[in-house]
Amino acid sequence: MNDVKVIRSIKPVYNKDLIMSRLGYDKYRTNLSAETIREIERLIKKTENIMDITAAYRISGITQIIPPQIILEDGTILSGQKLSELLKNSRQALIMGATGGTKVIELIERLQQEGKMSEAVVIDAAASEITDSALDFVMAMVEQYLRPKGMFLTKMRFSPGYGDFDILQQKEFYRLLNARDLGIMINEACLLIPEKSVFAIAGICHEQG
C-alpha cells in the first residue's frame, strides 16, 4: 500500500457543532434566533453542495525515530517533538491530504466582494470543517483495512504547522502525495492553494493485549 491512493467526490460526514465552534458560538452560552440558525444551516448545506472534495493517502514505513526526527522508509525526514511522541509506537505512518476544490473559494471571494461578509465567514468555517472531516473519512476507511491485520491508527493526527511540526514540512507531504495531481499548489510560504486543503499524518501501531 505504498502507492498513493486517490478518492474523489467524497461526501464526508461532518459535525455541525464543530462548524459553530469555528464561528465562535457556544451552544450553552450563545442564544441564536431560529431564523439565524436556519440561515446558518442553509449556508452550511450550500457549502457542502458546492465542494468537490478529493482525498489522497499513502502508507509509509517508519525506519527510525530519533526525537524530534522521524525517518520514513524513502529517506524523508520529518521533525517535531510532539509528532515523534505521537509516532513512538508506530511502525508505519498514514500520510494523507484532502482538498475542497476551487469553487468554494471562488464563492467566498465573491461574497466578500459583494459585502456579504457574514455569509462568507459561515461558508469559510463550514468549508474548513468539511475538508478536515474528509481526513476522518480516510482514517476510517484505512482502519477497516488495518483492523483485521491487528493494527490500528493513532487517535490523533498532526498537520504541518501544529506546534513545532513546522509548516515548511508541507513540501514533504506535497511530494509524497503527488498533490499537484489533486489540483493543489504550494507557494513559497508553504501554504496550500486552494486554501481549503490540508495534509496530515497519523501513526499505525500493532494492537497490544
SULJOPE-V692074 format. One record per residue. N is the residue number from 1. RES is the residue in one letter. SS is DSSP state (h for helix, s for strand, l for the rest). PSI is psi in degrees with one decimal (999 if undefined). Layout:
# SULJOPE-V692074
[[N | RES | SS | PSI] [N | RES | SS | PSI]]
This chain:
# SULJOPE-V692074
[[1 | M | l | 31.1] [2 | N | l | -16.6] [3 | D | l | 154.8] [4 | V | l | 129.8] [5 | K | s | 133.7] [6 | V | s | 134.8] [7 | I | s | 122.0] [8 | R | s | 160.7] [9 | S | s | 47.8] [10 | I | s | 140.7] [11 | K | l | 78.9] [12 | P | l | 153.8] [13 | V | l | 131.3] [14 | Y | l | 161.7] [15 | N | l | 113.5] [16 | K | h | -31.0] [17 | D | h | -33.6] [18 | L | h | -32.2] [19 | I | h | -43.4] [20 | M | h | -37.6] [21 | S | h | -40.3] [22 | R | h | -29.3] [23 | L | l | -4.0] [24 | G | l | 11.3] [25 | Y | l | 137.6] [26 | D | l | 117.2] [27 | K | l | -18.5] [28 | Y | l | -16.9] [29 | R | l | -22.0] [30 | T | l | 124.9] [31 | N | l | 119.6] [32 | L | l | 143.5] [33 | S | l | 157.9] [34 | A | h | -35.7] [35 | E | h | -41.6] [36 | T | h | -41.8] [37 | I | h | -42.7] [38 | R | h | -39.7] [39 | E | h | -42.3] [40 | I | h | -43.7] [41 | E | h | -35.1] [42 | R | h | -42.9] [43 | L | h | -35.7] [44 | I | h | -43.8] [45 | K | h | -38.0] [46 | K | h | -41.3] [47 | T | h | -47.8] [48 | E | h | -42.7] [49 | N | h | -30.9] [50 | I | h | -19.0] [51 | M | l | 141.6] [52 | D | l | 88.9] [53 | I | s | 128.1] [54 | T | s | 137.3] [55 | A | s | 156.9] [56 | A | s | 152.3] [57 | Y | s | 160.6] [58 | R | s | 155.7] [59 | I | s | 126.9] [60 | S | s | 137.5] [61 | G | s | 149.5] [62 | I | s | 117.6] [63 | T | s | -42.2] [64 | Q | s | 146.2] [65 | I | s | 115.6] [66 | I | s | 87.7] [67 | P | l | 132.4] [68 | P | l | 11.8] [69 | Q | s | 142.7] [70 | I | s | 124.3] [71 | I | s | 119.2] [72 | L | s | 166.9] [73 | E | l | -22.8] [74 | D | l | 5.8] [75 | G | l | -6.7] [76 | T | l | 133.4] [77 | I | s | 119.7] [78 | L | s | 153.7] [79 | S | s | 129.9] [80 | G | l | 128.4] [81 | Q | h | -45.8] [82 | K | h | -36.3] [83 | L | h | -44.2] [84 | S | h | -32.0] [85 | E | h | -42.5] [86 | L | h | -39.1] [87 | L | l | 5.6] [88 | K | l | -27.6] [89 | N | l | 12.0] [90 | S | l | 138.1] [91 | R | l | -19.2] [92 | Q | s | 165.8] [93 | A | s | 143.1] [94 | L | s | 113.8] [95 | I | s | 126.1] [96 | M | s | 161.1] [97 | G | s | 159.9] [98 | A | s | 150.3] [99 | T | s | 143.9] [100 | G | l | 0.7] [101 | G | l | 178.5] [102 | T | l | -23.9] [103 | K | h | -39.2] [104 | V | h | -33.2] [105 | I | h | -41.5] [106 | E | h | -37.8] [107 | L | h | -44.8] [108 | I | h | -45.6] [109 | E | h | -38.1] [110 | R | h | -43.0] [111 | L | h | -38.9] [112 | Q | h | -42.0] [113 | Q | h | -31.3] [114 | E | l | -0.7] [115 | G | l | 11.5] [116 | K | l | 65.7] [117 | M | h | -38.0] [118 | S | h | -38.7] [119 | E | h | -42.3] [120 | A | h | -38.9] [121 | V | h | -42.7] [122 | V | h | -46.7] [123 | I | h | -37.7] [124 | D | h | -46.9] [125 | A | h | -42.3] [126 | A | h | -41.9] [127 | A | h | -39.4] [128 | S | h | -46.6] [129 | E | h | -40.3] [130 | I | h | -40.1] [131 | T | h | -45.2] [132 | D | h | -35.1] [133 | S | h | -19.5] [134 | A | h | -29.4] [135 | L | h | -34.3] [136 | D | h | -40.5] [137 | F | h | -47.0] [138 | V | h | -46.1] [139 | M | h | -40.7] [140 | A | h | -39.7] [141 | M | h | -45.4] [142 | V | h | -36.8] [143 | E | h | -30.1] [144 | Q | h | -33.4] [145 | Y | h | -36.9] [146 | L | h | -38.9] [147 | R | h | -47.5] [148 | P | l | -18.3] [149 | K | l | 6.0] [150 | G | l | 30.9] [151 | M | s | 159.6] [152 | F | s | 162.9] [153 | L | s | 150.8] [154 | T | l | 146.9] [155 | K | l | -32.4] [156 | M | l | 157.8] [157 | R | l | 150.8] [158 | F | s | 145.2] [159 | S | l | 147.7] [160 | P | l | 135.4] [161 | G | l | -10.9] [162 | Y | l | 123.0] [163 | G | l | -130.7] [164 | D | l | 11.8] [165 | F | l | 88.6] [166 | D | l | 138.5] [167 | I | h | -20.9] [168 | L | h | -20.7] [169 | Q | h | -1.6] [170 | Q | h | -29.7] [171 | K | h | -38.8] [172 | E | h | -41.8] [173 | F | h | -40.7] [174 | Y | h | -43.4] [175 | R | h | -46.4] [176 | L | h | -30.5] [177 | L | l | 4.0] [178 | N | l | 48.4] [179 | A | h | -22.4] [180 | R | h | -35.6] [181 | D | h | -14.1] [182 | L | h | -0.2] [183 | G | l | 17.1] [184 | I | l | 137.3] [185 | M | s | 161.6] [186 | I | s | 132.6] [187 | N | l | -175.9] [188 | E | l | -26.5] [189 | A | l | 4.9] [190 | C | l | 26.4] [191 | L | l | 146.6] [192 | L | s | 144.1] [193 | I | s | 125.2] [194 | P | l | 155.1] [195 | E | l | -38.3] [196 | K | l | 65.5] [197 | S | s | 147.1] [198 | V | s | 143.3] [199 | F | s | 153.5] [200 | A | s | 165.0] [201 | I | s | 141.6] [202 | A | s | 157.9] [203 | G | s | 154.1] [204 | I | s | 119.3] [205 | C | s | 160.4] [206 | H | s | 135.4] [207 | E | l | 147.2] [208 | Q | l | 137.1] [209 | G | l | 999]]
